[in-house]
Amino acid sequence: MQPFTNDAGNILFLQKWLKKRDFLAYYFLWKTYRTNEFNLGEALNLLHTTFCYSKKTAANIIKRLYKLGLLQRINYMVFKCLDLDTVLQAYLRSYIKCRGKACKSKEC
């Protein structure tokens, strides 16, 4: 498996809402570990046993969450989840900003 890469600190998930599978996997990881560090193997095993995903699917989900900025890499095999409140606040800010632009472009 190739290492996951993203620019640290970038929050890329705001482009669109996550797929249901990805969001629920993120939420489950966050619910289990909160903002504590966890090993990649533990996360793969947790997703594999809980959601019956194959190891490859679980790895792809974790890779996607990392690339979107929902998981932060501590070192090569250790990650931690971005706080759920931070994620939802960022979505809310993005939504309000988008709605503000839509409202200004037509009569309210």
Contacts in CASP RR format, 6 or more apart in sequence:
PFRMAT RR
TARGET T0000
AUTHOR 0000-0000-0000
METHOD contacts of the structure
MODEL  1
MQPFTNDAGNILFLQKWLKKRDFLAYYFLWKTYRTNEFNLGEALNLLHTT
FCYSKKTAANIIKRLYKLGLLQRINYMVFKCLDLDTVLQAYLRSYIKCRG
KACKSKEC
1 59 0 8 1.000
3 76 0 8 1.000
4 62 0 8 1.000
4 63 0 8 1.000
4 66 0 8 1.000
4 67 0 8 1.000
4 73 0 8 1.000
5 67 0 8 1.000
6 12 0 8 1.000
6 66 0 8 1.000
6 67 0 8 1.000
6 68 0 8 1.000
6 69 0 8 1.000
8 72 0 8 1.000
8 73 0 8 1.000
9 69 0 8 1.000
9 72 0 8 1.000
10 69 0 8 1.000
11 68 0 8 1.000
11 69 0 8 1.000
11 82 0 8 1.000
11 90 0 8 1.000
12 67 0 8 1.000
12 68 0 8 1.000
12 69 0 8 1.000
13 68 0 8 1.000
13 69 0 8 1.000
13 70 0 8 1.000
13 87 0 8 1.000
13 90 0 8 1.000
13 91 0 8 1.000
14 90 0 8 1.000
14 91 0 8 1.000
14 94 0 8 1.000
17 23 0 8 1.000
17 91 0 8 1.000
18 26 0 8 1.000
18 68 0 8 1.000
21 61 0 8 1.000
22 61 0 8 1.000
22 64 0 8 1.000
22 65 0 8 1.000
24 51 0 8 1.000
25 47 0 8 1.000
25 51 0 8 1.000
25 58 0 8 1.000
25 61 0 8 1.000
25 62 0 8 1.000
25 65 0 8 1.000
26 65 0 8 1.000
26 70 0 8 1.000
26 71 0 8 1.000
26 81 0 8 1.000
26 87 0 8 1.000
27 84 0 8 1.000
28 46 0 8 1.000
28 47 0 8 1.000
28 50 0 8 1.000
28 51 0 8 1.000
29 38 0 8 1.000
29 43 0 8 1.000
29 46 0 8 1.000
29 47 0 8 1.000
29 65 0 8 1.000
29 71 0 8 1.000
29 81 0 8 1.000
30 81 0 8 1.000
30 83 0 8 1.000
30 84 0 8 1.000
32 38 0 8 1.000
32 46 0 8 1.000
33 80 0 8 1.000
33 81 0 8 1.000
34 81 0 8 1.000
35 80 0 8 1.000
35 81 0 8 1.000
35 82 0 8 1.000
35 83 0 8 1.000
36 80 0 8 1.000
37 74 0 8 1.000
37 78 0 8 1.000
37 79 0 8 1.000
37 80 0 8 1.000
38 78 0 8 1.000
38 79 0 8 1.000
38 80 0 8 1.000
39 77 0 8 1.000
39 78 0 8 1.000
40 62 0 8 1.000
40 77 0 8 1.000
40 78 0 8 1.000
40 79 0 8 1.000
41 77 0 8 1.000
43 58 0 8 1.000
43 62 0 8 1.000
43 79 0 8 1.000
44 55 0 8 1.000
44 58 0 8 1.000
44 59 0 8 1.000
44 62 0 8 1.000
47 53 0 8 1.000
47 58 0 8 1.000
47 61 0 8 1.000
47 62 0 8 1.000
48 54 0 8 1.000
48 55 0 8 1.000
48 58 0 8 1.000
51 58 0 8 1.000
53 61 0 8 1.000
62 71 0 8 1.000
62 79 0 8 1.000
65 71 0 8 1.000
66 73 0 8 1.000
66 79 0 8 1.000
69 82 0 8 1.000
70 81 0 8 1.000
70 82 0 8 1.000
70 87 0 8 1.000
71 79 0 8 1.000
71 80 0 8 1.000
71 81 0 8 1.000
71 82 0 8 1.000
72 79 0 8 1.000
72 80 0 8 1.000
72 81 0 8 1.000
72 82 0 8 1.000
73 79 0 8 1.000
74 80 0 8 1.000
END
